[in-house]
Amino acid sequence: MSSTLTGAPVSPGRAAGVVVTMPAPVPEPATTRLPADQVDDAVDRLAAAARTVQERLTEQAGRVTGTASEVLSVTAAMAGDPTLAAEAERRVREDALSPERAVWEAAGGLAAQLEALGPPLSERSRDVRDVRDRIVAELTGARPPGVPEPGHPFVLVADDLAPADTASLDPETVVGVVTIGGGPTSHTAILTRSLGIPAVVAVAGAGDLRDGETVLVDGGAGSVVRDPDPDAVAAARHRDSARREFDGHGRTADGVPVQLMANVADPDGARAAAEAGAEGVGLFRTEFCFLGRAAEPSVAEQVNAYRRVLGAFPGKRVVVRTLDAGADKPLGFVTADDEPNPALGVRGLRTAGRHPDVLDRQLRAIAEAAAAEDAEVWVMAPMVATPGEARDFVAACAAHGLSQAGVMVEVPAAAIRSRSVFEHAAFGSLGTNDLIQYTMAADRVLGELAALSTPWQPAVLELVRATCEGAAAHDRPVGVCGEAASDPALAPVLVGLGVTSLSMTIRALGDVAAVLAATTSDECAELARLACDQPDAESARAAVRGKLHDVLDELAL
């Protein structure tokens, strides 16, 4: 008899397959002491193992694009982190520990420090342990961490997934993902959505799923059906696995235009977005030029990198976000490493207070790249909290001839005071991941807080409405570039709240376009009111999906 498990829906779509669970983690090495004459060799083996892991992850990063490449690059940099290496070496030399035990203890200490800092840096503790396991496996000859390869398509079930594991998922074989932990804005959620893999996280009872049993994963409804009806399994397997096509024109059923754009993180991602028909780029993350470096890239390097993205969209809008350093993206040349709470620290635009020259050089590079290409370049700053910050950023852009200067709305204060913010900013873009985190005070990777960490929260939706109303008073457009834009059921709600553009992973373009094309602008407004009137996120999502049932069912969303 069928039974249903429920969790947080994070990547829409339906998939049926047999369960394959993640293998047991690398076992903790025993505490053994080395003879004095083996210490130097142990240090050399430790360094070689870390180097091998870093090289493998870097190679993986080179085979993928966008967020997946960025995640793997960050994990690779962690494998080569001199802090971890130095602490592990110290334990070998001073305590005569085996190299595998030394790196285990050193990584444990570093992970504990990150967890004590709170989100978002606490999220990096998972990466540290993943790197630890990879190095230990290299040293001991154990099976390294990684996604199983059973030789057939399957539904992957895990406690949670390390970002590096999620980034390496193959949608041709991993047809669905179910996790016990995680939240709607965790790396697992973001990456499965970008790969188009149906996924449900924070699933109560997922630990009881066993290898070989068949389940039906509904990533839109947030359900996992055990022993599903054979007809439902056949329907899910029959659905064309290819991405639903997008004709390049987002609009509601009554013809109101809604620009459907792409989030890109590098030139490869830009080319893929252009090929997918995206109407432009709603979020160009410039961090790829800066991550993994000890020093700021030169203006010439930045110009070359930006031109490769802008060149993919001649005549179309590309919204460039200035450097979003800090919190979970520390950069030694602009951020401090001793902040007690980096999520509330000097990050985003705030780093310009300490290093105005870095922002100035980046704006110069953006302006030079814009002059050399035919894209319509807009520029926005992350982590704007006050009208004064918006005013100063717009002035800095104007000094470089960048006339379309806007702001990311990620801080509730900016949403509440949006009327004053948009006296200066030419446009706004809602970064829903951080807006959720700051509004709900919830760590996005904690499964037990998954019900809070979702854009369906009525409080978050009210802040979206407030932002759009403040912008409308000055005739300014507002888009959404957070993960919320990728949810086909939420898209008409956002449009009904006043959002004029949605920027997302390219795999979501066709699905979002299809739902909007089946919904009139008046129905969007009705869905927005319905969602905001609900007492909680679960009720809001259920109410909207209920109204859209026929559309979502027909589209298998």
N, C-alpha and C positions, 0 to 999 in steps of 0.2 A: 504494500500500500504506500502511496506517495506521502511524503511529509515535506514541509517547507521550512527552511532556515531563513532568517532575515538579517540584514546588515545594512551598511551604508552604501547606497548606489554611487559608483564613481565613474564608470565608463559604460555608456549605453550600448545596447545590443543584446541579442540572445545567442547562446551557444550551448550545445550539448556535447558531452564527451565523457570518457572514463577518467576517474580521479587518479592523479599521480601526485603523491606528497613529496615535499622537499626532503632530501636525505638528512640524516642526523648531522648536527654540526661537527666540526673537527673536534676531537676529544681534547680535554685539557691535559697538557703535558705534565708528567710527574716532575717533582722537584728533585733534581739530581745535581751533584756537585762534580765539577771537572778537576782533573789533575792539573797542576800548574802548567805543565808543558803542553796542554791542549787549549789553553785560553786564547792564544793568538789565532790559532786555526779556527776556533769557534767564532771569533769576531769576524774573521774573513768570510766564513760561511754565512753568517748573519747578514752581512752587507751584500753578499752575492744574491741571497734569496730575496731580499727587499728589492734589489735592482731588477731581478727577473720578474717579480710581480709587477713592478712599476712599468716595465717594458711591455708586458702582456696587456695590461690595462690600457696603456697608451695606444698599442696596436688596435685593440678593440675600439677605442674612441675614434680612431681614424677610419673605421669601417662603417660608422653610423653618422648621423647628422643631428643638428638641433639640440634639444634638451638632453637626449641620450648621450650625445658626444660630450656635452658639457659635464654631465654627471660622471661619466667614466674618466674624464680628464681630471676632475677634482679628486676622485678616488685614487687615481694614479699618482697625483701630487702628494696625497696623504701617505702612500706607500714609500715615497721618497722624502717624507718629512724629517728634517734633521733632528727635531726635538724627540721624536719617537726613536730614531736610530741611536741618538746619543744616550738616551735613558736605558735602552736595551743593552748597549755596549757597556755602560757603567755597571749594570747588574752582572754581566758576564765577568768583567775584570775584578770588581770588588767582592762579589758574592760567589764567584766561580759557578754561576748557574749555566746550564746548557743553553745554547742560543734560542731554542724553541721556548723554554721556560722563561727566559729573560724577556723575549718579545711579548709573551703572554702577559707577564706582570706589568711591563711598561705600558702596553696598550690598555690594560685594565685601569691603570692609574690615570691615563690621559682621558679615557672614556668617562670615568667618574668625574673628572674636572669639568668636562663639557656638560655632563648632565646637571651638575650643580649650578651652571650658568643659566639654565632654563632655555626655553625656545627663543629663537630658532637654532642656536648653537647646540642645544642638547640633541637635535636631530643628527648631528655629525658623530655622535657616539656610536651609532649603528655602523657608520662607515669605518670607524676606527676598528671595531671588532671584526668587520668583514676583512679589512686589510690584515689584521692579526691572524685570522684563520688562514688566509691565503699564504702568508709567510710561513706559518707553522707547517702547513701542508707541504710547502716546498722544501722545508728543512727535514721533515720526517718521512716524506714519501707517501703521506696519506692522500686520500681523494680530496682534491681542492673543492672549496665551496662552488656552487654553481647550479644552474637549472638542469634537472634530469633530461636525458635524451633516450626515451624508451623506444623510439623508432616508429611512432604513430602519433596522430593528433591527440591531445589530452587537455584536461582541466587541471591546472596547477593549484594545489592547496598548500598553504604554508602558514606558520605563525605570523610572519611578516617577511618582506623581501628587502634585502639590502639594495640600495639604489643601483649599484653596479650590476646586480642580478636582474633587476627589472629592466635596466637599459639594454640588456643583451637578449631579451625575450624575442623569439621568432614567431610572429603572428601566424605563420603557416603551420606551426605545430602546437603552439600554446593557444588553444581556442578560447580559453577563459581563465580567470584568476580569482581565487577565493582566499582571503586571509582572515586570521583571527584578530590581528591587531591592525594598526593604521587608521587613518582618517580620510575624509573626502578631499583634503588638500595635501596629503602626504605625497612623497615621491612616487610611491606605488600607484596612487590615483592619477597623478599627472602623467606619468610615463605610459601606463596602460591606455589612457585616453589618447595620447599622441600616437600610439601604435594601433589603435582601433580594436583593442582586445576587450571584450566585455569583462567587467570586474566588479566585485562586491567586497568591501572590506569591513572589518569589525563585525564579523559574522558570529553570533552566539551559536555554539554547538558545532562549529566547523572542525574542531579538534576530533570529533567523532567520525568524520568522513574517512573512508578507508580506500586504499589503492584498489583499483579495478571496478569499483561501483560506478554506475552512470548517474550523472547529475545534469540538470538544466540550469544554466546561469542566466539570470535576467539582470543585466547591469543597469538597466533603466529603472526597474521596479525595486532593485535591492533584494532579490530573492534567489535562493538556491534550492531547487526542488530535487529531493532524493527519490530514486525509483520513479522517474517521471513517466507520464503517459507516452506510449510509443509514437503516437501521432504527433505529439508536441516535439519529441526528439527528432522525428523525421522532418518536420517543418523547419526546425532550427538548423538542421544539417543541410537542408535543401537550399536555404537562403544563400544567394550569391555572396561569396566571401569578399568580393571586390568592393572597393570603396564606392559608395553612391556618387554618381557624377554631379558636378556643380556647373551650371551654365555661365557662371560669372556675373549673375545679376540677382542680388538678394532683394526680395520684396515680399510684402504681405499679399494675401489673396485679393485685396482690393487695389493692389498696385502701388502701395506706399513703399518707397525705396528704403532698404535697410542695408547698408554696406556690410558685406561679409568679407573680412580681412584675415590675414594670417599673422600668427606670432612666429618670429624667426630669430635664430640665435647665431647664424653664421651665413656665409655666402651659399653654401650647399642648400641650406634650408630655404633661402630666398628663391633659388632656382626651382626647387620642388614646389614652393608655394605658387610661383608664377605658372608652372605647368598644370597645377591643380585648378587654375582659374580664379584664384583669390583676387579680390577687387583692389588689393593693395596690402600694405603691411601696417597693422594696427599697433604692433609692438616689435621694434627691432632692439634686441638686447645687445648692447655694445660690450658687455663684459668679456666676450670671447677674445677681445684684443688684450685684455689685462690679466685674466686669470692665469695662475701658474707662473707668474713672472716676479722677479725681485725688484724690477724697476718699471716705471711707466713707459709704455711704448711711445716712440717719437711721433710728432705730428705727421710726418711723411708715411709712417707705417699705418697710422690710423686712417689717413686719407685713402690709401690703397685698399685697406680692408672695407671701409665704408662704401667706396665706389663699386666694389664687387657686389654689394647688396643692392645699392640704388640702381645699378645698371640692369637689374632683372625686372624693374618696374618702370620703364619709360612712360611718362605721362600720367602715372598713377601715384597716389599718396603713399609715402613711407614715413611712419611716425618713429622717430629715433629717440630712444630713452637714454639720457646721459647716465654716466657710470653709477651703478647701484651697488656700491661697495659697502661692506659692513655686515653685521649680524652673521648669517651663515655663509657670507662671501667675503671673508677678511682679506685685505690686501695691505701688506706691510708698509707700502709707501703712502697710504692715505688713512689707514685705520689703526687704532690702538689694540693691543692684545690683552689688556688688563681691565676692560670694562666689566663691572659687576653684572650688568644686564644688557648685553649687546642689542637685543631686539628693541630696546628702548633707548639705545645709545646714539652715537655719532655714525649715522648710516645715510646712504642716498645723498640728497642735496646737502645734508648737514656737514658732509666731509669738506665741502667748499669753504666752510668757515675756517678750517685749519689749513686747507690747501687750495686757495682760490686759483692758483696758477694751473693746477691740474684741470679744473673745469674750463678755464680760459683756453688752454691748449686744445681740449677736446672740442669746444665750440668752434675754434678756428678750423680744426680738421673737418668737422661736419660741414661748415660753410664752404670750404674748398672742395669737398667731395660733391656737395650739392651744385656748385657752380659748374662742375665738370660733367655732370650727368643731367638727364632730362626728367628725373623723378620729381614729384611735388613733395618737398621735404618739410615736415613739421617736426618740432623738437619739444620734448617734455622732460621735466625733472621728477625723479622719484622722491617720495617721503616729504611732500610739501604739507605743512601743517597750518600756516597762517597766511593771511593776505599779504603781509610784508614780504614773506619769502617768495610768493608768487610775483610780486612787483619787482623784486631784485633780480629774479631769474629772467623775467621777460626783458628787463633792461640789459642784462648781460648778453642775451641772445641778439637783441637789437644792435648792440655794439659790433656784432659780427655780421650784420646784415640778414639775420634769421628772423623774419617777420612773424612766422606762425609759431609762437611759443606757448606751450601749455603746461599742464600739471597732471601728475598722477594723484588721484584721490584714493589714498590708502589709510589715512588717519581720520578717525571720526570727526575731529575738530574741523578738518577741511570740508567735509560733507555738510556739517551743521552750519558753517560760515561760508557756504559756497557762493552766495550772492556777492559777498565782498571779495572772495578769491577771484571770481570771474569779472570783476571790474578790471583786472589786469590780464588774466590768462585768456588766450584766444580759444582754447578748447580744454576739455578734460577727459581723462581716461581712468576708469575705475579699476584699480588693482584689487580684485575681490579677495584674493588669498590673504593678504595682509589686513584688508578691511575687516574680514571675518575674525582674524586672530585678535585684532585690537578691540573689536566690538564685543566679542564674546569671552575674551580673556581665556582662550583655550589653546593648548598645544595641539597642533594639527596632526601629530603622529600618534597621539594616545587614542587607542581604540575605545576606551571607556568614555572619551569626550567627543566621539564621532558625531553624536547627535547635535552637539553645539557647533562643530567645525564644518558648517555647510552653508552655502549661499542661499539656501531656502529659509534661513532664519528670518522671520518677519522683521526683526530689528535691523538686520542688514538690508533688507529690501526697502525699508523706510529711509535708510541713509542713501540708497540709490535714488529714490524718489526726490529726496531733499537736494541732492547734488544736481539732478536734472532740472528741478524747478529754479534753483539759484542760477544755473547756466542759462536757462530760457529767458530769464529777466534781462540778460544782456545779449540774447540771440547767439549763444555759444553752443556748439555741438558737444555732446558727451558720448563716449564709447565705453565699452567694457573690454578689457584685455586680459582679465584674470580667467581662471579655469571655468568660471561660471558660464562664460560665453560658449563653451563647448557642449553644454547640456541642451539637447534639442527641446526638451519640455520646458526648460527655464527661459529659453530665448524669447518666446512671445511675452512672457511676464516682464522681462527687461525692456522690451520694446514698449509695452504698455505703461511702464514707469517713465518713459521719455528718452530712453537710449536710442541713438540714431545709427550706431555702428557696433558690430561685434567682431572681435579678433580672437582667433582660436587656432588650435592645431588643425592642419590641413585635412586630416581624416574626418573631422567633424563638419566640414563645409557643406557637403551634400546633404547630410541628415538635418542640420539646422535649416538649410534653405528649404528643404521639403516640408518641414513643419510650419515654417513661416508662410510658405506659399499656400498652405491649406487653412490659414487663419487670417481673418480680417483684422484691420487695425482696431476696430471697435471691440472685437473679441479679445484682442491683446490687452486692451484697457480693462475689460471685464475680468480677465484672468489675473491681472495685476492687483485689482481691488480684492479679488477673492483670496489671493495668497497673503496679502497684507492683513486681512481681517482674521486670519487663523491664529490660534494661540501659540503654535510652535511650528518648527520646521517640518516635522513629519506630517502634520496635518496640512500644511501649506502644499507640500509636494503631492500628497494624496489627493487633495481637492483639485489641483490643477491637472494632474494626470487623469483624474476621473473625467473632467470636462473634455480632455483631449484624447480620451480612450480610443475612439474609433480611428483617429489619425495615427496615434502611436502604434496601435495594434496592426494597422495596415502596413506601416513602415517597419514593423518588428523592432520598435524602440521602447 
